[in-house]
Amino acid sequence: MKKFLLSSLAAGALTAAALGLTTTANAAPAGPSDVDTTINQLRAQGFDVVVNRTGTAALEQCTLSSVRPGQTFSRADTGSGQPGSAFDIVTTVTGKTVYVDIVC
């Protein structure tokens, strides 16, 4: 039951973080595009980013369509060896994936 609850909480947090990044594009012609910025922010947060691209135009002409949560990989261990944890279960996230859809 704890694993399910932790997985649900992690998926909810991932979804909230991903949806928070789907903002409208700025009209500034200089600097990195909204697509580049979003991908770089997600990678900086530790996500493995999978880009789904529709169209063949240059990346600078692409727009962000959606950001969707992917699989989160975690490991659950007993807390033995950590002070004060006794037999508590400690969950460690080992990898998290997010899908970025772009239209060109």
Phi, psi and omega in degrees: 000321180295321179298317181296317180297314179295320178296318179296318179295318179296317179295320178295318178294320179297316179297315180297318179295318181293317181292330178292339181268356181271066179268166178286153183287143175282154182272008182288125182283339184261160177088180182292150180286168178300323180296311179300315181298314181297313180298316180295322178295317180295318178296322179295333178275001175096009180277146165273117187262127175248119183262125174254116188247133174245121181107170185238007181292167178297152183302328180295338181264000182275152175238152180283123180266312179197161173233120185239140178290147176244203183288138172249126180258132180218167180229134178250126180230157172286151184279013181301139182098347177254132184301130175080002185266340180051248182246025177295149177269129180249124179258129179242125176282123182257344179187147178216139186242146174222144180255129178247120179260128178233150179239129182245000000 
